Amino acid sequence: MSTLARRQFLLSGSALAALQLAPAGVRAAGGTNPADAVVERTLAEVADALLAEYPENASALGLDTGKRAVLKSRLTDRSLEGVHKRADATRQRLERLRAIDRNELGPEARTHVAVTTAAHELAVEGFDFGFGEMPILNGLWYYSNGPYAVAQNVGAFVTVPSFLNNSHPIANSADADAYLARMEAYASALDGETARLSHDRGIGVVAPDFLLDRTLRQLRAARAQPVQDWAIAKIANRTAGMPGEHAARALKLASSRIAPALDRQMAELARHRSVATSDAGVWKLPRGDAYYDWVLRASTTSPLSAEEAYQQGLEQVEALNAQMDSLLRAQGLTLGTVGERMTALAKDPRHLFPNSDAGRKQILEYVGGRIADIRTRLPRAFATLVPGNLIVKRVPPEIEGGASAGSAKAGTVDGSVPGIFFINLRDTANIPRFAIPTLAYHEGVPGHIWQGEYSYKLPLIRSLLAFNAYSEGWALYAEQLADELEVYADDPFGQLGYLQSISFRACRVVVDIGLHAKRWTREQAIHWFATTNGSSLDYVTSEVDRYCAWPGQACGYKAGQNEINRLRRKAIADLGTRYDLRQFNDWVVKAGGMPMTVLEELVEARIAESRG
């Protein structure tokens, strides 16, 4: 693919047409550019609009104070009307962004406008399909675009309880009142989604039967628990000594409002199940091929076609398997395919923690040790360091059945609340010891939580917008950096875990495209994935189901990492002895989330600047 093609791919191209990035030191004569100041106010207004539409982000970032305090009692409107309102507002903001004359702006302001415009262009196109979930502009869940309003990893029942328990602090009665208002809003969100499910069923958008079975199992298991045991209702300790009887009111809301809303949602999902088929891919949906084209572009911000990405994935799997074969042979493991040998290795008791509460505690302690070790190595990879403020927690048991192996939640901008690395400990056999370090580097340091803290130094709009390929590409590159920083120098099995992780992401590309563009069955995808990569059947099955609910998302990891590495090779070739790994990593991580096409322009500008 030519450089010109890469630069022109984003939709209408307006996001990049006037980018023309220049070295960071260039400024308008006479100091501050007046046009930059106008754009700064415009982007601040866009940021405030996004916080109002997705108020959970205000709390997650610690911004729900002062004039934004009202957001502390609100949740995103998940009703059909709410979606339509957001779609209309997004179109209006896009018109305003496109009207900006970027030729008058300084380079940093041009970048901010290009990034914000690109996000809005993708969002407008996504809204136009008229079904499913389209959270591109929602910083907390930007990656979870999908055709279904509710699935095993999509919907209020997945996100809201965890959000209230981990991102809504209760320091006083006002905070507790806001929490109760959000419990009320949670019930409304469930009903809003249920109405959307009914609408989508009417136009032929129904999840495959196996996803509905998984989703209903999760919902029924959660609903079967006594309401007084729900984590969302157990706030007595958090509100002790506060006037207002908040704990009793929370229990009443859970039983009288939330439980019936869950029942109504389960009933609608049961109606979906009665008409569902086993067809796994989005090709079966209205405008299904166009929809997959959109989610692939939204997830990769790359011009690669599905077929090009598919072939690239196969080639990278083959190359990575060759590296793994060499390491396995060095350990005396020579019989069977790479996948078969990795499967056997993952079942070896030497590499497993006990599947008990004690074993889960050992895993959390092991993760802490790996993160502490990598911190000592990071000055070799970065010229600019951030705190990487985080804690490690288990994925809540009530949702771990549909959750991935790990995930990250950003901390607050001021650092008062740390980020959280969630690790799925449903079955410790799914995560052998040799697979844990690279997961910690991906989700925590120097991955998602580390990268996110750099964005806090940018204008607020840049902390609210994230791009799947940049975010996941960086996290995968972070796994690579850990290997380059010799964390596996005395741990060949850990290095095998790292290579298996990278190969896993290349396999994801093949499977995702296989499901949605080549009409693979779920069984075909599971078999190919498990035998090729050697991950457990249970783990792979959960992953394949994830790709059915989040089509395209899995392709962003390798697309992003591949592009970062391509740009690094270019910097090495162009700068020669002037190349500095720490400087290059600073360029990428300090840039903040952006389409990979914009990152290319930025790195090329930094290379030119470094040449002098």
VEXDREN-2710 file (C-alpha; in Angstrom, 1 decimal):
% VEXDREN-2710
k/r/px/py/pz
1/MET/0.0/0.0/0.0
2/SER/1.5/3.4/-1.0
3/THR/2.1/6.2/1.5
4/LEU/-0.4/8.3/-0.5
5/ALA/-3.1/5.6/-0.1
6/ARG/-2.5/5.4/3.6
7/ARG/-2.9/9.2/3.9
8/GLN/-6.1/9.3/1.9
9/PHE/-8.0/6.4/3.4
10/LEU/-10.0/8.0/6.2
11/LEU/-13.5/8.4/4.8
12/SER/-13.9/11.7/3.0
13/GLY/-10.3/12.5/3.8
14/SER/-11.2/15.8/5.5
15/ALA/-9.5/14.7/8.7
16/LEU/-6.1/14.7/7.0
17/ALA/-6.4/16.9/3.9
18/ALA/-5.0/19.9/5.7
19/LEU/-2.9/18.2/8.4
20/GLN/0.5/19.3/7.0
21/LEU/2.3/18.6/10.3
22/ALA/5.4/20.7/11.0
23/PRO/8.1/20.4/13.6
24/ALA/6.8/21.1/17.1
25/GLY/9.0/24.2/17.5
26/VAL/7.3/26.0/14.6
27/ARG/4.9/28.8/15.8
28/ALA/3.2/31.7/14.2
29/ALA/5.2/34.9/14.1
30/GLY/4.6/37.1/17.2
31/GLY/3.9/34.2/19.6
32/THR/0.5/32.5/20.2
33/ASN/-1.5/32.0/17.0
34/PRO/-5.0/33.7/17.5
35/ALA/-6.6/30.9/15.4
36/ASP/-5.2/28.3/17.8
37/ALA/-6.9/30.0/20.7
38/VAL/-10.3/29.9/18.9
39/VAL/-9.8/26.3/18.1
40/GLU/-8.8/25.5/21.6
41/ARG/-12.2/26.9/22.8
42/THR/-14.0/24.9/20.1
43/LEU/-12.3/21.7/21.1
44/ALA/-13.0/22.4/24.8
45/GLU/-16.7/22.7/23.9
46/VAL/-16.6/19.4/22.0
47/ALA/-15.0/17.8/25.0
48/ASP/-17.8/19.2/27.3
49/ALA/-20.4/17.9/24.9
50/LEU/-18.9/14.4/25.0
51/LEU/-18.7/14.4/28.7
52/ALA/-22.4/15.3/28.8
53/GLU/-23.3/12.5/26.4
54/TYR/-21.1/9.9/28.2
55/PRO/-21.0/11.2/31.8
56/GLU/-19.3/8.1/33.1
57/ASN/-16.1/9.4/31.6
58/ALA/-16.3/12.5/33.9
59/SER/-16.3/10.3/37.0
60/ALA/-13.6/7.9/35.6
61/LEU/-11.2/10.8/35.0
62/GLY/-12.1/12.7/38.2
63/LEU/-13.7/15.6/36.3
64/ASP/-17.2/15.4/37.8
65/THR/-16.7/18.4/40.1
66/GLY/-17.5/22.1/39.9
67/LYS/-19.6/23.0/36.9
68/ARG/-19.5/19.3/35.9
69/ALA/-20.7/18.0/39.3
70/VAL/-24.2/17.3/37.8
71/LEU/-22.6/14.6/35.7
72/LYS/-21.9/12.5/38.8
73/SER/-25.5/11.5/39.0
74/ARG/-26.0/10.5/35.3
75/LEU/-25.3/7.6/33.0
76/THR/-25.3/7.4/29.2
77/ASP/-28.7/7.4/27.7
78/ARG/-29.0/4.0/26.1
79/SER/-32.5/4.4/24.7
80/LEU/-33.2/4.6/21.0
81/GLU/-34.1/8.3/21.4
82/GLY/-30.8/8.8/23.2
83/VAL/-28.8/7.2/20.4
84/HIS/-30.6/9.3/17.8
85/LYS/-29.8/12.5/19.8
86/ARG/-26.2/11.6/20.0
87/ALA/-26.1/10.8/16.3
88/ASP/-27.6/14.2/15.5
89/ALA/-25.2/16.0/17.8
90/THR/-22.2/14.2/16.3
91/ARG/-23.2/15.2/12.8
92/GLN/-23.6/18.9/13.9
93/ARG/-20.1/18.8/15.6
94/LEU/-18.6/17.3/12.5
95/GLU/-19.9/20.1/10.3
96/ARG/-18.4/22.6/12.8
97/LEU/-15.0/20.7/12.8
98/ARG/-14.9/20.5/9.0
99/ALA/-15.5/24.3/8.7
100/ILE/-12.2/25.0/10.5
101/ASP/-9.5/26.4/8.2
102/ARG/-6.6/24.3/9.4
103/ASN/-4.1/26.2/7.1
104/GLU/-4.3/29.0/9.7
105/LEU/-3.4/26.7/12.6
106/GLY/-0.2/25.8/14.3
107/PRO/0.9/22.1/14.0
108/GLU/-0.3/21.0/17.4
109/ALA/-3.8/22.5/16.9
110/ARG/-3.9/21.0/13.4
111/THR/-3.2/17.6/15.0
112/HIS/-5.9/18.0/17.6
113/VAL/-8.5/19.0/15.0
114/ALA/-7.5/16.2/12.6
115/VAL/-7.8/13.6/15.4
116/THR/-11.2/15.0/16.6
117/THR/-12.5/15.2/13.1
118/ALA/-11.5/11.6/12.2
119/ALA/-13.3/10.3/15.3
120/HIS/-16.4/12.1/14.4
121/GLU/-16.4/11.0/10.8
122/LEU/-16.1/7.4/11.8
123/ALA/-18.9/7.8/14.4
124/VAL/-21.3/9.4/11.9
125/GLU/-20.8/6.5/9.5
126/GLY/-21.4/4.0/12.4
127/PHE/-24.5/5.7/13.6
128/ASP/-25.9/5.6/10.0
129/PHE/-26.3/1.8/10.2
130/GLY/-29.1/2.2/12.7
131/PHE/-28.5/-0.8/15.0
132/GLY/-26.2/-2.2/17.7
133/GLU/-23.7/-0.4/19.8
134/MET/-21.5/2.4/18.5
135/PRO/-19.3/3.9/21.3
136/ILE/-16.4/5.3/19.3
137/LEU/-16.7/8.7/21.1
138/ASN/-17.1/7.1/24.5
139/GLY/-13.6/7.0/26.0
140/LEU/-14.3/4.3/28.5
141/TRP/-15.7/1.8/25.9
142/TYR/-14.6/3.2/22.5
143/TYR/-13.4/-0.2/21.4
144/SER/-16.6/-2.1/21.8
145/ASN/-18.4/-1.3/18.5
146/GLY/-20.8/-4.2/17.8
147/PRO/-24.0/-5.0/15.9
148/TYR/-25.8/-6.1/19.1
149/ALA/-27.1/-3.8/21.8
150/VAL/-26.6/-6.5/24.4
151/ALA/-24.3/-9.5/24.3
152/GLN/-22.0/-11.3/26.7
153/ASN/-19.5/-8.5/26.7
154/VAL/-21.8/-5.6/25.7
155/GLY/-24.5/-3.7/27.6
156/ALA/-25.3/-2.0/30.8
157/PHE/-25.4/-5.2/32.8
158/VAL/-21.7/-5.7/31.9
159/THR/-20.4/-2.2/32.4
160/VAL/-22.5/-0.3/34.9
161/PRO/-22.1/-2.4/38.1
162/SER/-18.4/-2.5/37.6
163/PHE/-18.3/1.2/36.9
164/LEU/-20.2/2.1/40.0
165/ASN/-18.1/-0.2/42.2
166/ASN/-14.8/1.0/40.8
167/SER/-15.2/4.5/39.4
168/HIS/-17.9/6.2/41.5
169/PRO/-16.3/7.3/44.8
170/ILE/-18.5/7.9/47.8
171/ALA/-16.9/10.4/50.1
172/ASN/-20.0/12.2/51.4
173/SER/-23.8/12.2/51.3
174/ALA/-23.9/14.0/48.0
175/ASP/-21.8/11.3/46.4
176/ALA/-24.0/8.7/47.9
177/ASP/-27.1/10.5/46.5
178/ALA/-25.5/10.6/43.1
179/TYR/-24.7/6.9/43.3
180/LEU/-28.4/6.2/44.0
181/ALA/-29.4/8.4/41.1
182/ARG/-27.1/6.3/38.9
183/MET/-28.7/3.1/40.2
184/GLU/-32.1/4.5/39.0
185/ALA/-30.4/5.5/35.7
186/TYR/-29.1/1.9/35.5
187/ALA/-32.6/0.5/35.5
188/SER/-33.6/3.0/32.8
189/ALA/-30.5/2.1/30.8
190/LEU/-31.5/-1.6/30.9
191/ASP/-35.0/-0.7/29.7
192/GLY/-33.5/1.5/26.9
193/GLU/-31.4/-1.3/25.7
194/THR/-34.4/-3.7/25.8
195/ALA/-36.4/-1.4/23.6
196/ARG/-33.4/-1.2/21.2
197/LEU/-33.2/-5.0/21.2
198/SER/-36.9/-5.2/20.2
199/HIS/-36.3/-2.6/17.4
200/ASP/-33.2/-4.5/16.1
201/ARG/-35.0/-7.8/16.2
202/GLY/-37.7/-6.2/14.0
203/ILE/-35.1/-5.4/11.3
204/GLY/-33.3/-8.7/11.4
205/VAL/-30.4/-7.9/13.8
206/VAL/-30.3/-10.9/16.1
207/ALA/-27.1/-12.3/17.7
208/PRO/-26.2/-15.9/17.0
209/ASP/-27.7/-18.5/19.3
210/PHE/-24.5/-19.3/21.0
211/LEU/-23.9/-15.7/22.0
212/LEU/-27.5/-15.4/23.3
213/ASP/-27.0/-18.6/25.3
214/ARG/-23.9/-17.2/26.9
215/THR/-25.5/-13.9/27.6
216/LEU/-28.6/-15.4/29.1
217/ARG/-26.5/-17.6/31.3
218/GLN/-24.6/-14.6/32.7
219/LEU/-27.8/-12.6/33.3
220/ARG/-29.7/-15.5/34.9
221/ALA/-26.8/-16.3/37.2
222/ALA/-26.5/-12.7/38.3
223/ARG/-30.3/-12.4/38.7
224/ALA/-30.4/-15.6/40.8
225/GLN/-28.3/-14.1/43.5
226/PRO/-30.2/-12.6/46.4
227/VAL/-30.6/-8.9/45.7
228/GLN/-29.0/-8.1/49.1
229/ASP/-25.8/-9.9/47.8
230/TRP/-25.5/-7.8/44.7
231/ALA/-22.3/-5.8/44.8
232/ILE/-24.1/-2.7/43.4
233/ALA/-26.5/-2.8/46.4
234/LYS/-24.0/-3.4/49.1
235/ILE/-23.0/0.1/50.0
236/ALA/-23.5/0.0/53.8
237/ASN/-19.7/0.2/54.4
238/ARG/-19.2/2.9/51.8
239/THR/-21.9/5.1/53.4
240/ALA/-21.4/4.3/57.1
241/GLY/-22.1/7.4/59.3
242/MET/-23.7/9.3/56.5
243/PRO/-27.3/10.6/56.9
244/GLY/-29.9/9.5/54.4
245/GLU/-30.3/5.8/54.8
246/HIS/-28.5/5.2/51.5
247/ALA/-27.9/1.5/52.0
248/ALA/-31.6/0.8/52.5
249/ARG/-32.5/2.9/49.5
250/ALA/-29.9/1.1/47.4
251/LEU/-31.4/-2.2/48.3
252/LYS/-34.9/-1.0/47.5
253/LEU/-33.8/0.4/44.1
254/ALA/-32.1/-2.9/43.3
255/SER/-35.2/-4.9/44.1
256/SER/-37.9/-2.6/42.8
257/ARG/-36.3/-1.1/39.8
258/ILE/-33.2/-2.9/38.6
259/ALA/-34.3/-6.5/39.1
260/PRO/-37.6/-6.1/37.1
261/ALA/-35.6/-4.3/34.3
262/LEU/-33.2/-7.3/34.2
263/ASP/-36.2/-9.6/33.9
264/ARG/-37.6/-7.6/31.0
265/GLN/-34.2/-7.7/29.3
266/MET/-33.9/-11.4/29.7
267/ALA/-37.4/-11.9/28.3
268/GLU/-36.5/-9.9/25.2
269/LEU/-33.3/-11.8/24.8
270/ALA/-35.3/-15.0/25.0
271/ARG/-37.4/-13.8/22.1
272/HIS/-34.2/-13.2/20.2
273/ARG/-33.1/-16.7/21.0
274/SER/-36.3/-18.1/19.6
275/VAL/-35.5/-16.8/16.1
276/ALA/-31.7/-16.9/16.3
277/THR/-29.5/-19.0/14.0
278/SER/-25.9/-20.3/14.4
279/ASP/-24.5/-17.9/11.7
280/ALA/-21.6/-16.3/13.4
281/GLY/-20.6/-13.5/11.1
282/VAL/-22.1/-10.0/10.5
283/TRP/-22.4/-10.9/6.8
284/LYS/-25.9/-12.1/7.7
285/LEU/-27.1/-8.6/8.9
286/PRO/-28.6/-5.8/6.9
287/ARG/-25.8/-4.2/4.8
288/GLY/-23.6/-6.7/6.6
289/ASP/-20.6/-6.5/4.2
290/ALA/-20.6/-2.7/4.5
291/TYR/-20.9/-2.9/8.2
292/TYR/-17.8/-5.1/8.5
293/ASP/-15.9/-2.8/6.2
294/TRP/-16.8/0.0/8.6
295/VAL/-15.9/-1.8/11.8
296/LEU/-12.6/-2.9/10.2
297/ARG/-11.7/0.6/9.3
298/ALA/-12.8/2.0/12.7
299/SER/-10.8/-0.6/14.5
300/THR/-7.6/-0.5/12.5
301/THR/-7.6/3.1/11.1
302/SER/-5.8/1.4/8.2
303/PRO/-6.5/1.1/4.5
304/LEU/-5.7/-2.6/4.5
305/SER/-8.5/-4.6/2.9
306/ALA/-9.8/-7.7/4.8
307/GLU/-8.0/-10.0/2.3
308/GLU/-4.7/-8.1/2.7
309/ALA/-5.0/-8.2/6.5
310/TYR/-6.0/-11.9/6.4
311/GLN/-2.9/-12.9/4.4
312/GLN/-0.6/-10.7/6.6
313/GLY/-2.0/-12.5/9.6
314/LEU/-1.3/-15.9/8.2
315/GLU/2.3/-14.9/7.3
316/GLN/3.0/-13.5/10.8
317/VAL/1.6/-16.6/12.5
318/GLU/4.0/-18.7/10.4
319/ALA/7.0/-16.6/11.3
320/LEU/6.1/-16.5/15.0
321/ASN/5.6/-20.2/15.1
322/ALA/9.1/-20.7/13.7
323/GLN/10.5/-18.7/16.6
324/MET/8.5/-20.6/19.1
325/ASP/9.6/-23.9/17.6
326/SER/13.2/-23.0/18.1
327/LEU/12.6/-22.1/21.8
328/LEU/10.5/-25.2/22.4
329/ARG/13.2/-27.4/20.9
330/ALA/15.8/-25.8/23.2
331/GLN/13.7/-26.9/26.1
332/GLY/13.6/-30.5/24.8
333/LEU/10.0/-30.2/23.5
334/THR/10.2/-31.6/20.0
335/LEU/7.1/-33.7/19.4
336/GLY/4.0/-32.4/17.7
337/THR/3.1/-29.0/16.1
338/VAL/3.9/-25.8/17.9
339/GLY/0.2/-25.5/18.9
340/GLU/0.2/-29.1/20.3
341/ARG/3.3/-28.5/22.3
342/MET/2.0/-25.2/23.7
343/THR/-1.2/-26.9/24.6
344/ALA/0.7/-29.6/26.5
345/LEU/2.9/-26.9/28.2
346/ALA/-0.2/-25.1/29.4
347/LYS/-1.4/-28.2/31.1
348/ASP/1.9/-29.0/32.8
349/PRO/1.3/-28.5/36.6
350/ARG/4.7/-26.8/36.8
351/HIS/3.2/-23.8/35.0
352/LEU/-0.2/-23.6/36.7
353/PHE/-1.4/-21.9/39.9
354/PRO/-3.9/-23.7/42.0
355/ASN/-7.5/-23.1/40.9
356/SER/-8.5/-21.8/44.3
357/ASP/-8.7/-18.6/46.2
358/ALA/-5.1/-19.1/47.4
359/GLY/-3.9/-19.7/43.8
360/ARG/-5.7/-16.5/42.7
361/LYS/-4.0/-14.6/45.4
362/GLN/-0.7/-15.9/44.2
363/ILE/-1.4/-14.8/40.7
364/LEU/-2.2/-11.2/41.9
365/GLU/1.1/-11.2/43.8
366/TYR/3.0/-12.5/40.9
367/VAL/1.6/-9.8/38.6
368/GLY/2.6/-7.2/41.2
369/GLY/6.2/-8.5/41.1
370/ARG/6.4/-8.4/37.3
371/ILE/5.2/-4.8/37.2
372/ALA/7.6/-3.8/39.9
373/ASP/10.5/-5.3/37.8
374/ILE/9.5/-3.7/34.5
375/ARG/9.4/-0.3/36.2
376/THR/13.2/-0.5/36.9
377/ARG/13.9/-1.1/33.2
378/LEU/11.7/1.7/31.7
379/PRO/14.3/4.5/31.8
380/ARG/16.1/2.5/29.1
381/ALA/13.1/2.8/26.8
382/PHE/11.6/6.3/27.6
383/ALA/13.1/9.7/28.0
384/THR/9.9/11.0/29.6
385/LEU/8.4/8.9/32.4
386/VAL/5.0/8.9/34.0
387/PRO/4.0/7.3/37.3
388/GLY/2.0/4.4/35.8
389/ASN/-0.3/4.6/38.8
390/LEU/-2.2/1.3/39.0
391/ILE/-3.6/-1.5/41.2
392/VAL/-4.4/-5.1/40.1
393/LYS/-7.9/-6.6/40.7
394/ARG/-9.7/-9.7/39.7
395/VAL/-12.5/-9.4/37.1
396/PRO/-15.8/-9.4/39.1
397/PRO/-16.9/-13.1/39.2
398/GLU/-20.4/-12.2/38.0
399/ILE/-19.1/-11.1/34.6
400/GLU/-15.9/-13.1/34.2
401/GLY/-17.7/-15.7/32.0
402/GLY/-17.9/-13.2/29.2
403/ALA/-14.8/-11.2/29.9
404/SER/-11.4/-11.3/28.2
405/ALA/-8.2/-12.5/30.0
406/GLY/-7.4/-8.9/31.1
407/SER/-8.5/-5.3/30.7
408/ALA/-7.4/-1.9/31.9
409/LYS/-9.4/1.0/33.5
410/ALA/-7.8/4.4/33.4
411/GLY/-7.2/6.3/36.7
412/THR/-8.1/9.9/37.3
413/VAL/-6.3/12.8/35.6
414/ASP/-5.0/14.1/39.0
415/GLY/-3.7/10.7/40.0
416/SER/-5.9/10.5/43.1
417/VAL/-7.5/7.3/41.9
418/PRO/-5.2/4.7/40.3
419/GLY/-5.9/2.8/37.1
420/ILE/-6.9/-0.8/37.5
421/PHE/-5.6/-3.8/35.7
422/PHE/-8.3/-6.4/35.8
423/ILE/-7.3/-10.0/35.4
424/ASN/-9.8/-12.8/34.7
425/LEU/-9.3/-15.6/37.2
426/ARG/-12.4/-17.6/36.5
427/ASP/-10.2/-20.7/35.9
428/THR/-6.5/-20.5/36.6
429/ALA/-5.9/-23.2/34.0
430/ASN/-6.7/-20.6/31.4
431/ILE/-3.7/-18.5/32.4
432/PRO/-0.5/-20.4/33.0
433/ARG/2.3/-18.7/34.7
434/PHE/4.3/-18.2/31.5
435/ALA/1.4/-16.2/30.0
436/ILE/1.0/-13.8/32.9
437/PRO/4.0/-11.4/32.5
438/THR/3.2/-10.3/29.0
439/LEU/-0.5/-9.7/30.0
440/ALA/0.7/-7.5/32.8
441/TYR/2.9/-5.5/30.4
442/HIS/0.0/-5.2/27.9
443/GLU/-2.7/-4.0/30.3
444/GLY/-0.6/-2.2/32.9
445/VAL/3.0/-0.9/32.5
446/PRO/4.2/0.0/29.9
447/GLY/0.9/-0.8/28.2
448/HIS/-2.6/0.7/28.5
449/ILE/-2.4/2.4/31.9
450/TRP/1.1/3.7/31.2
451/GLN/0.2/5.1/27.8
452/GLY/-3.0/6.7/29.1
453/GLU/-1.3/8.8/31.6
454/TYR/0.6/10.6/28.8
455/SER/-2.7/11.6/27.2
456/TYR/-3.5/13.5/30.4
457/LYS/-0.9/16.1/29.4
458/LEU/-2.8/16.9/26.2
459/PRO/-6.0/19.0/25.8
460/LEU/-9.0/17.3/27.4
461/ILE/-10.5/16.2/24.1
462/ARG/-7.4/14.1/23.5
463/SER/-8.0/12.3/26.8
464/LEU/-11.6/11.5/25.9
465/LEU/-10.9/10.2/22.4
466/ALA/-9.2/6.9/21.8
467/PHE/-8.5/4.7/18.8
468/ASN/-8.4/1.0/18.9
469/ALA/-5.4/0.4/16.6
470/TYR/-3.3/3.0/18.4
471/SER/-4.3/1.9/21.9
472/GLU/-4.1/-1.9/21.3
473/GLY/-1.1/-1.5/18.9
474/TRP/0.7/0.4/21.7
475/ALA/-0.1/-2.3/24.2
476/LEU/1.2/-5.0/21.9
477/TYR/4.3/-2.9/21.2
478/ALA/4.6/-2.6/25.0
479/GLU/4.8/-6.4/25.2
480/GLN/7.5/-6.3/22.6
481/LEU/9.4/-3.6/24.5
482/ALA/9.4/-5.8/27.6
483/ASP/11.1/-8.5/25.6
484/GLU/13.6/-6.1/24.2
485/LEU/14.3/-4.9/27.8
486/GLU/15.4/-8.5/28.5
487/VAL/12.7/-9.4/31.1
488/TYR/12.9/-13.0/29.7
489/ALA/16.7/-13.3/29.8
490/ASP/16.4/-16.1/32.3
491/ASP/12.9/-17.2/31.6
492/PRO/12.5/-19.1/28.3
493/PHE/9.0/-20.2/29.1
494/GLY/8.0/-16.6/29.7
495/GLN/9.4/-15.7/26.3
496/LEU/7.4/-18.5/24.9
497/GLY/4.3/-16.9/26.6
498/TYR/5.2/-13.6/25.0
499/LEU/5.6/-15.1/21.5
500/GLN/2.4/-17.0/21.9
501/SER/0.6/-13.8/22.9
502/ILE/1.8/-12.0/19.8
503/SER/0.9/-15.0/17.6
504/PHE/-2.4/-15.1/19.4
505/ARG/-3.1/-11.5/18.1
506/ALA/-2.1/-12.5/14.6
507/CYS/-4.4/-15.5/14.8
508/ARG/-7.2/-13.1/15.9
509/VAL/-6.9/-11.3/12.6
510/VAL/-7.3/-14.5/10.6
511/VAL/-10.2/-15.7/12.7
512/ASP/-12.0/-12.3/12.8
513/ILE/-11.9/-12.0/9.0
514/GLY/-12.7/-15.7/8.6
515/LEU/-15.9/-15.3/10.6
516/HIS/-17.1/-12.0/9.1
517/ALA/-15.7/-11.9/5.6
518/LYS/-15.2/-15.6/4.7
519/ARG/-18.2/-17.0/6.5
520/TRP/-16.4/-19.4/8.8
521/THR/-18.6/-21.2/11.3
522/ARG/-17.9/-20.7/15.0
523/GLU/-16.7/-24.4/15.2
524/GLN/-14.3/-23.8/12.3
525/ALA/-12.9/-20.7/14.0
526/ILE/-12.4/-22.4/17.3
527/HIS/-10.7/-25.5/15.8
528/TRP/-8.3/-23.4/13.7
529/PHE/-7.4/-21.1/16.6
530/ALA/-6.9/-23.8/19.2
531/THR/-4.8/-26.1/17.0
532/THR/-2.7/-23.2/15.6
533/ASN/-2.0/-21.3/18.7
534/GLY/-2.2/-23.9/21.4
535/SER/-4.4/-21.9/23.8
536/SER/-6.9/-23.8/25.8
537/LEU/-10.2/-24.7/24.1
538/ASP/-12.2/-22.9/26.8
539/TYR/-10.1/-19.7/26.4
540/VAL/-10.3/-19.8/22.6
541/THR/-14.0/-20.4/22.6
542/SER/-14.5/-17.3/24.8
543/GLU/-12.3/-15.3/22.4
544/VAL/-14.1/-16.4/19.3
545/ASP/-17.4/-15.4/20.9
546/ARG/-15.9/-12.0/21.6
547/TYR/-15.0/-11.5/18.0
548/CYS/-18.6/-12.3/17.0
549/ALA/-19.9/-9.6/19.4
550/TRP/-17.1/-7.1/18.6
551/PRO/-16.3/-7.6/14.9
552/GLY/-13.1/-6.0/13.6
553/GLN/-11.8/-5.0/17.1
554/ALA/-9.4/-7.9/17.3
555/CYS/-7.7/-6.8/14.1
556/GLY/-6.6/-3.5/15.6
557/TYR/-3.9/-5.0/17.8
558/LYS/-1.6/-6.3/15.0
559/ALA/-2.5/-3.4/12.7
560/GLY/-1.3/-0.9/15.3
561/GLN/1.8/-2.8/16.3
562/ASN/2.8/-3.4/12.7
563/GLU/2.5/0.3/11.9
564/ILE/4.5/1.4/15.0
565/ASN/7.2/-1.0/14.0
566/ARG/7.2/0.2/10.4
567/LEU/7.6/3.7/11.6
568/ARG/10.4/2.7/13.9
569/ARG/12.2/1.0/11.1
570/LYS/11.8/4.2/9.0
571/ALA/13.2/6.3/11.9
572/ILE/16.2/4.0/12.2
573/ALA/16.9/4.1/8.4
574/ASP/16.4/7.8/8.1
575/LEU/18.3/8.9/11.2
576/GLY/21.1/6.4/11.4
577/THR/23.4/7.2/14.3
578/ARG/20.9/10.0/15.4
579/TYR/18.2/7.4/16.1
580/ASP/17.4/7.0/19.8
581/LEU/14.9/4.4/21.0
582/ARG/13.9/6.5/23.9
583/GLN/13.2/9.5/21.7
584/PHE/11.1/7.4/19.2
585/ASN/9.0/5.9/22.0
586/ASP/8.4/9.4/23.4
587/TRP/7.2/10.5/20.0
588/VAL/4.6/7.7/19.8
589/VAL/3.4/7.6/23.4
590/LYS/3.3/11.3/24.0
591/ALA/1.3/11.8/20.8
592/GLY/-1.9/10.4/22.4
593/GLY/-4.5/8.3/20.8
594/MET/-4.9/9.0/17.1
595/PRO/-5.5/7.2/13.8
596/MET/-2.4/5.4/12.6
597/THR/-2.4/7.6/9.5
598/VAL/-2.1/10.7/11.6
599/LEU/0.7/9.0/13.7
600/GLU/2.6/8.4/10.4
601/GLU/2.5/12.1/9.6
602/LEU/3.6/13.0/13.1
603/VAL/6.5/10.6/13.2
604/GLU/7.7/11.8/9.7
605/ALA/7.6/15.4/11.0
606/ARG/9.7/14.4/14.0
607/ILE/12.2/12.6/11.9
608/ALA/12.6/15.7/9.7
609/GLU/13.0/17.8/12.8
610/SER/15.7/15.5/14.2
611/ARG/17.6/15.7/11.0
612/GLY/18.0/19.4/11.6
END
